[in-house]
Structure formats: structure tokens, C-alpha cells
Amino acid sequence: MTIKKHDFVEIEYTGKLKDDGFVFDTTDEALAKEAGMDSSNEEYGPIIICIGENQVLEGIDNNLLGKEPGQYKFDIAPEEAFGKKDGKLIQLIPTRKFTKENIRPSLGMQVDVDGARGIVRTVTGGRTLVDFNHPLSGKELEYDVKVNRIITDKQEQAEAYLKITLRIKDKEVKLTDDTAEITTKIDLPDEVKEQLSDKIKEIFKLKDVKFVVKTDKPEKTENTDKPEKTEKPENPEKNEVNEVKL
């Protein structure tokens, strides 16, 4: 059984830069730690993807088409990865724009300029060169991919699709012959519902998608006693993230 568009497959992978073998992406936790990657907030292990739905790099999707479960190794050109370097995204910015905000730009510093994240490449003559391209743009990649299995169970497919697409906890999906019912604890924006509904109907060949918001409301109980006075809890400390914005 070969892989085709909209098939669901369970895969494991490791991505490296072809020129120096630097590991930048992997589903293997031990390898991530060995490579010095920050794995504290990551979930490792095999993942289930829908082929052709941009859930992985385009080059991975394209290379898996027509394959069977097994181990593969292939190169990915920048055009099917993080794109070519765009000269328009490399800009000279007056250094005074940084210093007036008490920021001293230095080589390799990440900065946020008008909502765009970039990396400082040089600081010379009162001007700072900032690269707003993706850090891996222009790079040729090498991927080791293991296809464990092709998923045929519709319920498992739907759960996997929502896990990657919504990235929220406390969600459920139930499939019938022609309908999917998606239950969440938050009310999704109408635009998200519309886009998700169209995609699910296309992929799973369904006629309708319903959205249900589940709320956990405590049962009401009668209490004739005067409620005890409670102190207002103090505000928890907030974790502040300092970002450079110009």
C-alpha cells in the first residue's frame, strides 16, 4: 500500500543541515538533548500527519508520496523547506533607533521591529543590518524519516488531524457516516470553524461538521448559612517576557 495525498501516516524523523550535519528538528527526545535542543516544552515520539496538508515541510510531503512504510533518507532544497534568502528582508536600520530604547544591538541578537522578528548581522557606522529571513532560509536540508504505518481508522485519523491543527487540550471528535462533531471547552472563532469545517469535509468526505462547546458548570446547592468571609486572593506573579520593539 503506497502513500497518496490525504493519507494519514505515523512517522518519526530527524532533520539536519546538509552542509554540517547540525540537528535542528527531531522526534527523538534523546537525540534532541544530545544536540543541545531545548526540549522542556516539546512533546517527542512518533507523530501522525495528513499528507499534503502542510503539517510538515513541503519537501517531506512530496518525498513520501508513492512510498510504503519503511526507512528513508532524502535531501530537501530550500524551495521545499524554508525558502530562498530574500534580499528585501535584509535591511539597514539606524542604530540610534535601538539605542534610544536603551538597546545595544550586537551580532546574533534577536530583535523585534514593527512586529517582525529578525537577527542582527552587523553593526557598523551607525547602522545595524537586520536579517528578517527565516534562520534556515537558503539552507539545503537532509531528513531521515521512518514511516511506521499508514493509518486507516477514521477516528484515529480525525483525532490526529485536530491534535496538529488546533493544538488545544480538552477536545473530542466523533465521526458518523456523514458528520463530524467536534467538542471543545472554548468557543472557536467563526473563521476558524469555517476553515476547519471545509478541510474536514474535504479530507474525510463528510457532509457536515458540528461544533459543540462543553462547559463544566458546578451543580447548584442550597445553602441557608451565611457565607464565610473570604479574603481576596493575591494576584499570582506574572512571568514577563521582555521583547525588543521599535
C-alpha positions as CSV (number, residue, x, y, z in Angstrom):
1,M,0.0,0.0,0.0
2,T,1.6,3.2,-1.1
3,I,1.2,6.7,0.3
4,K,-1.0,9.2,-1.5
5,K,-2.4,12.7,-0.8
6,H,-4.7,12.9,2.2
7,D,-3.4,9.6,3.6
8,F,-2.6,9.6,7.3
9,V,0.8,8.2,8.2
10,E,2.7,7.8,11.5
11,I,6.3,8.9,11.2
12,E,9.5,9.6,13.1
13,Y,12.1,11.9,11.7
14,T,15.3,13.9,12.2
15,G,16.2,17.0,10.2
16,K,19.8,18.2,9.7
17,L,21.6,20.9,7.8
18,K,23.2,19.1,4.8
19,D,26.4,21.2,4.9
20,D,27.5,20.5,8.5
21,G,25.0,17.8,9.9
22,F,23.6,20.2,12.6
23,V,20.4,18.7,14.0
24,F,17.6,21.3,14.2
25,D,14.5,19.2,14.3
26,T,13.7,15.7,15.6
27,T,11.0,13.5,17.1
28,D,13.7,11.6,19.2
29,E,14.0,13.1,22.7
30,A,17.4,11.6,23.4
31,L,18.8,12.9,20.1
32,A,17.3,16.4,20.8
33,K,19.1,16.5,24.2
34,E,22.3,15.3,22.6
35,A,22.1,18.1,20.0
36,G,21.5,20.7,22.8
37,M,18.0,21.5,21.8
38,D,15.6,23.0,24.3
39,S,13.3,20.0,24.9
40,S,11.5,21.2,28.1
41,N,8.2,22.2,26.4
42,E,8.3,19.7,23.5
43,E,6.4,16.5,23.0
44,Y,8.5,13.8,21.4
45,G,7.7,10.5,19.8
46,P,6.0,9.4,16.6
47,I,3.5,11.8,15.1
48,I,0.6,11.3,12.7
49,I,0.3,13.7,9.8
50,C,-2.0,14.1,6.8
51,I,0.0,14.0,3.6
52,G,-0.4,17.2,1.5
53,E,-1.8,19.4,4.3
54,N,1.3,21.3,5.2
55,Q,1.6,19.7,8.6
56,V,5.3,19.1,7.8
57,L,7.7,20.7,5.3
58,E,6.6,20.5,1.7
59,G,9.7,18.5,0.9
60,I,8.8,15.8,3.4
61,D,5.2,15.6,2.0
62,N,6.5,15.3,-1.6
63,N,9.1,12.7,-0.9
64,L,6.7,10.5,1.0
65,L,4.2,10.3,-1.9
66,G,4.3,6.9,-3.5
67,K,6.3,5.4,-0.7
68,E,5.5,2.4,1.5
69,P,6.1,2.1,5.3
70,G,9.9,1.9,5.9
71,Q,13.0,4.0,6.4
72,Y,14.0,6.8,4.1
73,K,16.7,9.4,3.7
74,F,16.4,12.4,1.3
75,D,17.6,15.9,0.7
76,I,15.3,18.9,0.6
77,A,16.1,22.0,-1.4
78,P,15.4,25.5,0.1
79,E,12.4,25.9,-2.2
80,E,10.6,23.0,-0.4
81,A,11.9,23.9,3.1
82,F,12.2,27.4,4.5
83,G,12.6,29.3,1.2
84,K,15.4,31.1,-0.5
85,K,17.1,34.1,1.0
86,D,15.1,37.2,0.1
87,G,17.3,40.3,-0.1
88,K,14.4,42.6,0.6
89,L,14.2,41.1,4.0
90,I,17.7,42.2,4.9
91,Q,17.5,45.8,6.0
92,L,19.8,48.5,7.3
93,I,18.3,50.3,10.3
94,P,19.8,53.3,12.0
95,T,21.5,52.1,15.3
96,R,20.0,55.1,17.1
97,K,16.6,53.5,16.8
98,F,17.9,50.8,19.1
99,T,20.0,53.0,21.4
100,K,17.2,55.4,22.2
101,E,15.4,52.4,23.6
102,N,18.4,51.5,25.7
103,I,19.3,48.6,23.5
104,R,22.8,47.9,22.3
105,P,22.5,45.8,19.1
106,S,25.1,43.1,18.8
107,L,25.9,40.3,16.3
108,G,23.4,37.5,16.6
109,M,20.9,39.4,18.8
110,Q,17.2,38.7,18.0
111,V,15.2,41.9,17.7
112,D,11.5,42.7,17.0
113,V,11.0,45.6,14.7
114,D,7.4,46.6,13.9
115,G,6.2,43.1,14.8
116,A,8.8,41.4,12.6
117,R,11.4,39.2,14.2
118,G,15.0,39.4,12.8
119,I,18.6,38.7,13.6
120,V,21.3,41.3,13.8
121,R,24.1,40.5,11.2
122,T,26.4,43.5,11.6
123,V,26.6,46.8,13.5
124,T,28.9,49.4,11.7
125,G,29.0,53.1,11.1
126,G,25.8,54.0,13.0
127,R,23.8,51.4,11.1
128,T,22.6,47.9,12.0
129,L,22.0,45.2,9.4
130,V,19.0,43.1,10.4
131,D,18.0,39.9,8.6
132,F,14.3,39.1,8.7
133,N,14.5,35.9,6.7
134,H,13.8,32.6,8.5
135,P,17.1,31.5,10.1
136,L,17.1,28.4,7.9
137,S,16.2,30.1,4.7
138,G,18.6,29.3,1.8
139,K,19.7,26.1,3.6
140,E,19.6,22.6,2.0
141,L,18.4,20.0,4.4
142,E,18.8,16.3,5.0
143,Y,16.0,14.3,6.5
144,D,15.9,10.7,7.9
145,V,12.3,9.6,8.0
146,K,10.8,6.4,9.2
147,V,7.2,5.7,8.2
148,N,5.8,3.3,10.8
149,R,2.3,2.7,9.4
150,I,-0.5,4.1,7.3
151,I,-3.5,4.9,9.4
152,T,-6.8,3.6,8.1
153,D,-9.0,4.1,11.2
154,K,-11.2,7.2,10.6
155,Q,-11.5,8.0,14.3
156,E,-7.7,7.9,14.8
157,Q,-7.2,10.0,11.7
158,A,-9.7,12.7,12.9
159,E,-8.1,12.8,16.4
160,A,-4.6,13.2,14.9
161,Y,-5.7,15.9,12.5
162,L,-7.3,18.0,15.3
163,K,-4.2,17.5,17.5
164,I,-1.9,19.2,15.0
165,T,-4.5,21.7,13.6
166,L,-6.0,23.1,16.8
167,R,-3.1,22.5,19.3
168,I,-5.5,22.8,22.2
169,K,-6.3,20.4,25.1
170,D,-9.7,19.1,26.0
171,K,-11.1,18.4,22.6
172,E,-13.1,15.5,21.3
173,V,-14.3,14.4,17.8
174,K,-17.0,11.9,17.0
175,L,-17.5,10.7,13.4
176,T,-20.6,9.2,11.9
177,D,-21.1,8.2,8.3
178,D,-21.5,11.8,7.0
179,T,-20.9,14.1,10.1
180,A,-18.2,15.1,12.4
181,E,-19.0,16.5,15.9
182,I,-16.1,18.5,17.5
183,T,-16.4,19.3,21.2
184,T,-14.1,21.8,22.8
185,K,-14.1,23.8,26.1
186,I,-13.6,27.1,24.3
187,D,-15.8,28.6,21.6
188,L,-13.6,28.7,18.5
189,P,-13.7,31.9,16.3
190,D,-16.2,31.7,13.4
191,E,-13.3,32.0,10.9
192,V,-11.5,29.0,12.4
193,K,-14.7,27.0,12.4
194,E,-15.4,27.7,8.8
195,Q,-11.9,26.8,7.6
196,L,-11.7,23.7,9.8
197,S,-15.1,22.6,8.6
198,D,-14.2,22.9,4.9
199,K,-11.0,21.0,5.4
200,I,-12.5,18.2,7.4
201,K,-15.4,17.8,4.9
202,E,-12.8,17.6,2.1
203,I,-10.4,15.2,3.7
204,F,-13.0,12.8,5.3
205,K,-15.7,13.2,2.6
206,L,-18.3,14.4,5.0
207,K,-21.5,16.4,4.5
208,D,-21.5,18.3,7.8
209,V,-19.3,19.4,10.7
210,K,-20.8,20.4,14.0
211,F,-19.1,22.3,16.8
212,V,-20.1,21.9,20.5
213,V,-18.8,24.0,23.4
214,K,-18.6,21.9,26.6
215,T,-18.8,23.8,29.9
216,D,-18.2,22.4,33.3
217,K,-20.8,24.1,35.5
218,P,-20.9,23.1,39.2
219,E,-24.2,21.8,40.4
220,K,-26.2,24.4,42.4
221,T,-26.9,23.6,46.0
222,E,-29.0,25.4,48.6
223,N,-27.1,26.9,51.5
224,T,-29.0,28.9,54.0
225,D,-26.0,29.6,56.2
226,K,-24.3,33.0,55.9
227,P,-21.3,32.6,53.7
228,E,-18.0,32.9,55.4
229,K,-16.0,36.0,54.6
230,T,-13.0,35.1,52.4
231,E,-10.0,37.2,51.6
232,K,-9.4,38.3,48.1
233,P,-6.6,36.2,46.8
234,E,-3.5,38.0,45.8
235,N,-2.7,38.2,42.1
236,P,-0.2,35.5,41.1
237,E,3.1,36.6,39.9
238,K,3.3,37.0,36.2
239,N,6.1,35.8,34.0
240,E,7.1,38.7,31.9
241,V,8.8,38.3,28.6
242,N,10.8,41.3,27.6
243,E,10.8,41.9,23.8
244,V,12.6,44.5,21.8
245,K,10.0,46.5,19.9
246,L,10.7,49.6,17.9
